[in-house]
Amino acid sequence: MTNPPVFCSTELGARIEAAEAELIVAATEAARDRGGWGVAMPLAGGFACAAAPGSPMNKVVGLGFGGTPDAACLDEVERTLAGMQVPVQVELSNLADPEVAHTLTIRGYRLVGFENVLGLLLPSERAAGYGVTVRRCESAELEVWADAVVDGFAHPDDVGVPSHEDFPRDIVQAAVRDVEKAGAVAYLALCGDAVAGGASMRTTHGVAQLTGAATVPGFRRRGVQTALLAARLDDAAAAGCDIAVVTTAPGSTSQKNVQRFGFHLLYTRAVLVRDPV
């Protein structure tokens, strides 16, 4: 493939981070609808979210493109989340204002990991199909889809940098459904009549967010991930998106898969945490 590399300006980084913040806030509100906390606090252009106990949506997103958070706002966020026994976890782009990182580190936030954001300009060239059928999931199939995604996530390939997080199956199941309720479209991958994997995508402001994809362990290395990527990118281009983005762990199989497909590294997020005191 000859997909051109993407130069990620601070303007593009701000647009992608705003889309990410919008997604996490919407998923947090979906958690509230099922009985979770559903707290989303504005913070210097981003949001501090607490969706539900143990949720991967419990984090601060979108910081660094709308000023530096002041001490009073950070005090309120830290006090609120400490009352829920939730660490304040900030995902901070390396394109963000460096003053934000300085502010957090002097308040005791510690670096615990990184994640990579990769992008692909749309429309794009793509590989031929691999005999895997991909279609949008019907409402009656959402439980089947969620089970497939959770099964895939529960059996990682253990390639690349180990994650600083590990979530129980029921927490992942709830988070996957929260993302779908937040507007992500669910996709099923089939090998014959068997469910081989699942994925989702959310589009906003010209950005196609590939919000997770997983292959059922028994169907790995059959082109399921490639087929799920191709179907979603076709739909993203048809919806008028100019860029697709995906977040991966550094050095992971997921990163390798999307780079083979033509994605390029846009930027890295540092993950900084302040434990409840």
C-alpha positions as CSV (number, residue, x, y, z in Angstrom):
1,M,0.0,0.0,0.0
2,T,1.1,3.6,-0.6
3,N,-0.9,5.5,2.0
4,P,0.9,8.8,2.6
5,P,2.3,9.5,6.1
6,V,0.3,11.9,8.2
7,F,2.0,15.0,9.6
8,C,0.3,15.6,12.9
9,S,0.2,19.3,13.7
10,T,-0.9,20.5,17.1
11,E,-4.2,21.5,15.4
12,L,-4.8,18.0,14.3
13,G,-3.7,16.6,17.7
14,A,-6.2,19.0,19.3
15,R,-9.0,17.7,17.0
16,I,-8.2,14.1,17.8
17,E,-8.0,14.7,21.5
18,A,-11.3,16.6,21.5
19,A,-12.9,13.6,19.8
20,E,-11.4,11.3,22.4
21,A,-12.8,13.5,25.2
22,E,-16.2,13.6,23.6
23,L,-16.2,9.8,23.4
24,I,-15.1,9.2,27.0
25,V,-17.7,11.7,28.3
26,A,-20.5,10.1,26.3
27,A,-19.4,6.6,27.6
28,T,-19.3,8.0,31.1
29,E,-22.9,9.3,30.7
30,A,-23.9,5.8,29.4
31,A,-22.4,4.3,32.6
32,R,-24.6,6.6,34.6
33,D,-27.7,5.4,32.7
34,R,-26.9,1.8,33.9
35,G,-26.4,2.9,37.5
36,G,-22.8,4.0,37.6
37,W,-21.4,7.3,38.8
38,G,-21.4,9.1,35.5
39,V,-19.3,12.0,36.7
40,A,-17.7,14.2,34.0
41,M,-16.0,17.4,35.2
42,P,-14.7,20.0,32.8
43,L,-11.0,20.7,33.2
44,A,-9.0,23.2,31.1
45,G,-10.5,22.2,27.8
46,G,-10.6,18.5,28.8
47,F,-12.7,16.4,31.2
48,A,-12.1,14.4,34.4
49,C,-14.4,11.3,34.2
50,A,-15.5,8.7,36.7
51,A,-17.8,6.3,35.0
52,A,-18.2,3.5,37.4
53,P,-16.1,1.5,39.9
54,G,-13.1,0.0,38.1
55,S,-14.1,1.4,34.7
56,P,-11.4,2.1,32.1
57,M,-13.3,5.4,31.5
58,N,-12.1,6.7,34.9
59,K,-9.5,9.1,33.6
60,V,-8.7,12.7,32.5
61,V,-8.7,13.3,28.8
62,G,-8.2,16.2,26.4
63,L,-5.8,18.2,28.5
64,G,-3.1,20.4,27.1
65,F,-4.9,22.2,24.2
66,G,-7.1,24.6,26.2
67,G,-4.8,26.1,28.8
68,T,-3.2,24.8,32.0
69,P,-5.5,23.6,34.7
70,D,-5.4,25.9,37.8
71,A,-4.8,24.6,41.3
72,A,-8.4,25.1,42.4
73,C,-9.8,23.0,39.6
74,L,-7.3,20.3,40.1
75,D,-8.0,20.3,43.9
76,E,-11.7,19.8,43.1
77,V,-11.0,16.9,40.7
78,E,-8.6,15.2,43.1
79,R,-11.0,15.6,46.0
80,T,-14.0,14.3,44.1
81,L,-12.2,11.2,42.8
82,A,-10.5,10.5,46.1
83,G,-14.0,10.4,47.6
84,M,-14.7,7.6,45.2
85,Q,-11.3,5.9,45.8
86,V,-10.4,6.4,42.2
87,P,-6.8,7.4,41.2
88,V,-6.6,10.5,39.0
89,Q,-5.2,9.1,35.7
90,V,-4.3,11.6,33.1
91,E,-3.7,10.7,29.4
92,L,-1.5,13.5,28.1
93,S,-0.5,13.9,24.5
94,N,3.1,14.8,23.7
95,L,1.7,17.6,21.5
96,A,0.1,19.2,24.5
97,D,1.4,22.3,26.2
98,P,4.4,21.1,28.2
99,E,3.3,23.3,31.2
100,V,0.5,20.8,31.9
101,A,3.0,18.0,32.5
102,H,5.1,20.3,34.7
103,T,2.0,21.2,36.7
104,L,1.0,17.6,37.2
105,T,4.5,16.3,38.2
106,I,5.0,19.0,40.9
107,R,1.6,17.8,42.3
108,G,2.9,14.3,42.7
109,Y,1.6,12.6,39.5
110,R,3.9,9.7,38.4
111,L,4.4,8.3,35.0
112,V,3.1,4.8,34.7
113,G,3.0,4.1,30.9
114,F,2.5,5.3,27.4
115,E,0.0,4.7,24.6
116,N,0.4,5.4,20.9
117,V,-2.1,7.2,18.6
118,L,-1.8,6.2,15.0
119,G,-3.7,7.7,12.0
120,L,-4.5,7.0,8.3
121,L,-5.7,9.6,5.8
122,L,-9.1,8.8,4.2
123,P,-9.9,7.5,1.6
124,S,-7.0,5.0,1.6
125,E,-5.7,2.1,-0.4
126,R,-6.3,-1.3,1.3
127,A,-5.4,-4.9,1.0
128,A,-7.8,-7.4,-0.6
129,G,-10.3,-9.3,1.5
130,Y,-9.3,-12.5,3.3
131,G,-12.5,-14.5,3.1
132,V,-13.8,-13.0,6.4
133,T,-17.3,-11.5,6.3
134,V,-17.8,-8.3,8.2
135,R,-21.1,-6.6,8.8
136,R,-22.7,-4.1,11.2
137,C,-24.2,-5.7,14.2
138,E,-27.9,-5.8,14.7
139,S,-29.4,-4.8,18.0
140,A,-30.3,-8.3,18.9
141,E,-26.7,-9.4,18.4
142,L,-25.0,-6.9,20.7
143,E,-24.5,-9.4,23.5
144,V,-22.9,-11.8,21.0
145,W,-20.7,-9.0,19.7
146,A,-19.7,-7.9,23.3
147,D,-18.8,-11.5,24.2
148,A,-16.6,-11.8,21.1
149,V,-14.8,-8.5,21.9
150,V,-14.3,-9.4,25.6
151,D,-13.1,-12.9,24.7
152,G,-10.5,-11.4,22.4
153,F,-9.3,-8.8,25.0
154,A,-9.1,-11.5,27.7
155,H,-6.5,-13.4,25.7
156,P,-3.8,-10.8,24.6
157,D,-0.9,-11.9,22.5
158,D,1.5,-10.6,25.2
159,V,3.6,-8.7,22.6
160,G,5.1,-5.3,23.3
161,V,5.2,-3.2,26.5
162,P,3.1,-4.7,29.3
163,S,0.0,-2.7,30.2
164,H,-0.1,-0.9,33.5
165,E,-3.8,-1.9,33.6
166,D,-5.7,-5.1,33.9
167,F,-9.5,-5.2,34.0
168,P,-11.8,-8.1,35.1
169,R,-14.1,-9.5,32.4
170,D,-17.3,-8.0,33.8
171,I,-15.7,-4.5,33.8
172,V,-14.6,-4.9,30.2
173,Q,-18.0,-6.1,29.2
174,A,-19.7,-3.0,30.8
175,A,-17.1,-0.7,29.2
176,V,-17.6,-2.2,25.8
177,R,-21.3,-1.6,26.0
178,D,-20.8,1.9,27.3
179,V,-18.8,2.8,24.3
180,E,-21.5,1.4,22.0
181,K,-24.1,3.4,23.8
182,A,-21.8,6.5,23.3
183,G,-22.4,6.2,19.6
184,A,-19.8,3.7,18.4
185,V,-21.1,1.3,15.7
186,A,-20.6,-2.4,16.4
187,Y,-19.2,-4.7,13.8
188,L,-19.2,-8.5,13.7
189,A,-16.6,-10.6,11.8
190,L,-17.7,-14.1,10.7
191,C,-15.8,-17.1,9.4
192,G,-18.6,-19.0,7.8
193,D,-21.4,-19.0,10.4
194,A,-19.0,-18.6,13.4
195,V,-18.4,-15.3,15.1
196,A,-14.6,-14.7,14.7
197,G,-14.3,-11.2,16.2
198,G,-15.8,-7.8,16.8
199,A,-15.0,-4.2,16.6
200,S,-16.5,-0.7,16.8
201,M,-16.1,2.7,15.3
202,R,-17.3,6.2,16.2
203,T,-17.2,9.2,13.8
204,T,-17.3,12.8,14.9
205,H,-16.0,16.0,13.3
206,G,-14.4,14.2,10.4
207,V,-12.5,11.8,12.7
208,A,-13.2,8.1,12.6
209,Q,-12.3,6.6,16.0
210,L,-11.5,2.9,15.8
211,T,-12.7,2.2,19.3
212,G,-11.5,-1.4,19.8
213,A,-11.2,-4.6,17.8
214,A,-10.6,-8.2,19.0
215,T,-10.4,-11.6,17.5
216,V,-11.8,-14.7,19.2
217,P,-8.6,-16.7,20.1
218,G,-9.6,-19.7,17.9
219,F,-9.7,-17.5,14.8
220,R,-6.5,-15.6,15.0
221,R,-4.1,-15.2,12.1
222,R,-6.9,-15.6,9.5
223,G,-7.1,-12.0,8.5
224,V,-10.0,-11.1,10.9
225,Q,-8.3,-7.8,12.1
226,T,-7.6,-6.8,8.5
227,A,-11.2,-7.4,7.5
228,L,-12.5,-5.5,10.4
229,L,-10.2,-2.6,9.6
230,A,-11.2,-2.5,5.9
231,A,-15.0,-2.6,6.6
232,R,-14.8,0.3,9.1
233,L,-12.5,2.4,6.9
234,D,-14.9,2.0,4.0
235,D,-17.7,3.2,6.2
236,A,-15.6,6.1,7.6
237,A,-14.7,7.3,4.1
238,A,-18.4,7.1,3.0
239,A,-19.4,9.1,6.1
240,G,-17.0,11.9,5.0
241,C,-14.2,11.4,7.5
242,D,-10.8,12.6,6.4
243,I,-8.8,10.7,9.0
244,A,-9.1,7.4,11.0
245,V,-7.3,7.0,14.3
246,V,-6.6,4.1,16.6
247,T,-4.9,3.9,20.0
248,T,-2.6,1.0,20.8
249,A,-0.1,-0.2,23.4
250,P,3.5,0.5,22.3
251,G,5.1,-2.4,20.3
252,S,1.9,-4.5,20.5
253,T,0.4,-6.8,17.9
254,S,-2.4,-4.3,17.4
255,Q,0.1,-1.6,16.5
256,K,1.9,-4.0,14.1
257,N,-1.5,-4.9,12.4
258,V,-2.5,-1.3,11.8
259,Q,0.9,-0.2,10.6
260,R,0.9,-3.0,8.1
261,F,-2.5,-1.6,6.9
262,G,-0.9,1.8,6.3
263,F,-1.4,3.7,9.6
264,H,1.4,6.0,10.8
265,L,2.3,7.0,14.3
266,L,0.9,10.5,15.1
267,Y,1.8,11.0,18.7
268,T,2.2,9.4,22.1
269,R,0.2,9.9,25.2
270,A,1.9,9.7,28.6
271,V,-0.2,8.2,31.3
272,L,0.3,9.9,34.7
273,V,-1.4,8.8,37.9
274,R,-2.0,10.4,41.3
275,D,-3.2,7.9,43.8
276,P,-6.0,8.8,46.3
277,V,-4.7,10.2,49.5
